[in-house]
Amino acid sequence: MRAHPAGPAHGDLINPAAPNLPPEDLNGLHPSVWPATAERSDGVLSIGGLDVRDLVRDFGSPLYLLDEADLRARARALREAFAGAEVYYAGKAFLSVGFARWVASEGFGLDVCSGGELAIALRAGFPVDRIAMHGNNKSERELTRAVEAGVGTIVLDSYAEIVRLADIAAKADIRQRVMVRTTVGVEAHTHEFIATAHEDQKFGFSFSSGAAAEAVRRVLKLPSLELVGLHSHIGSQIFDTAGFEVAAKRVVQLLADIREEHDVELAELDLGGGLGVAYTAEDDPAQLHRFAADLRTIVAYECGRHGLKMPKIVVEPGRALVGPAGITLYEVGTVKPVQLDAGAVRHFVSVDGGMSDNIRTALYDAAYTCALASRGSDAEPMLARVVGKHCESGDIVVKDAWLPADVQPGDLLAIAGTGAYCRSMASNYNQVPRPPVVSVGSGQAKVLLRRETEDDLLRLDAG
Ligand code: LLP
């Protein structure tokens, strides 16, 4: 938390229980939170060289923006940090046909976890051999589609699926590359990682109960399946490699056990996704290069201990590629001061979207950074709660946001870090059409996903 020399200016306007002090400069843009090309000119925010007021005029509000330069820089950083490893972008973070093409052109693979994500990848012409398919309950139809399309790797998640996939592959006369997903007893989220009660979850085969070893046994007996490696995903929004260290230790132990029992050395080790990003200035995720180097060192050390050849490492970042490159723009509709106990006032700033375009605050109590985007302001900082337009009091976009006290209807607000898991988790709650996703770069804007309309909503209605 940062110290603020003056402290909040007007006591009756703020909630005394404020978790943070206001930033020193409300017009500042913290570089770890905002996309690379975000800047202010005369107080007005621009991204990719485009004034946010013009973007909202052209594409409406709310509006998701993706900063192309930021994305390219992140892609390059991932490639460099994980040189020698394979990087599969996790499409669940955000996916569209155009985005999938861009991901392919950057040399990444793609992790899909549903028939819908696969359909988008196929429509994009994504190189199928660089697609990996996940999921704890892939349907017969999804598996058949994946096998017939030639999906590079299918990550097995249950005994039933082993049999199901082996049959499908045999019928298609294909030897399908597969991995076995192991649950290694680590569940890591941000700073903490918990090594207890971890295996009580729906994904993968447990390492400690012997289920993972049994899954490997069964797969190796099936000629239509080619076991290429093990997979482990320990969580998301992880800030350091401590959890991965425990995971790598166990998964490499399993590689050693497999060699011992079957005389087979598996060539690939997929350590999943989970690299954390900064949503607020207080967040301090590990530097990518450091993170990647630590992972490599851990795996190399563990393999060395067991005399195993270093496997090819695969990682599946989603958020780390697309999260910080995205922002959401909203228009303020109302500002409502609400008297709280102890004389404090909470200012509810209502915007024209909410939990339908960003469920993360309601679902995970996620924190975001918010800024007045359509003008600068010298007004005093005011602790506001940015809320949506939905019929639900939990419809909060930013729980505690420092905004200038003169924020008013018609102003545009920008929320940083919304590139991942916002559009992809968006809903039509209250029959609110979902906002478009527009990528911006070098003064040009390109629609990746257009805005939904009421006609789109009614199209599915059988009447
Ligand atoms: N690989 C697997 C097998 C996964 O399950 C996930 C995420 C990833 C990769 C990508 O993780 P990332 O690098 O993006 O952290 N909806 C939540 C995140 C759920 C992540 C689920 N799996 C959120 O909004 O924070």
Boltz pocket constraint, residues with backbone or C-beta under 6 A from the ligand:
constraints:
  - pocket:
      binder: B
      contacts: [[A, 90], [A, 92], [A, 93], [A, 111], [A, 134], [A, 233], [A, 235], [A, 236], [A, 237], [A, 272], [A, 273], [A, 274], [A, 275], [A, 316], [A, 317], [A, 318], [A, 319], [A, 320], [A, 360], [A, 364], [A, 420], [A, 421]]
      max_distance: 6.0
